[in-house]
Amino acid sequence: MVKNFLFPRMSAFLFILTCGLTAPHSTIAQNQDIIKITWKTLQDVKFTEKYYKEAEAWFLFPNFGQSLKQLNGKTVEIKGYVIPIDAENGMYALSAFPFSSCYFCGGAGPESVLSLKLKKGHRRYKTDEVLTFRGTFQLNDKDINDFNYILRNAEEVKQ
């Protein structure tokens, strides 16, 4: 009688344990590669003014800190306010602040905004939607026509 009682429970326990140890590992490993960052993370930068001949203008040149250099090329997630740059052509920025307080309008610094290079098939976003995006983080200290931070192959993280 005791054997019959223990065997089904042990079998069920071993089955659950086995499934629990094998199945989730692939999803856990994928999630471990994603680094969640905040806008405070992006403040590890100093700016110096630099004259660009081709634009005949002075620009703030970024000197990225070590913590940012370590993130370059990594998959990250960040939450912010969506700012359409050219929604018709899928050009968006993500900001630490709403549009009225952003880098363009409200006097925030260039470290408070990043360029979203979205994967194809994304939906159209509205100004000031608060969303989280995942993508490959890239530092930009060369192209004056883009932001200092770029999120490539970006996609919205559904929550």
Buried (B, 14 or more C-beta within 10 A) or exposed (E): EEEEEEEEEEEEEEEEEEEEEEEEEEEEEEEEEEBEBEBEBBBBBEBEEEEEEEEEEEBBBBEBBEEBEEBEEEBBBBBBBBBBEEEEEBBBBBBBBBBEBBBBEEEBBBBBBBBBBBEEEBEEBEEBBEBBBBBBBBBBEEEBEEBBBBBBEBBBBEE
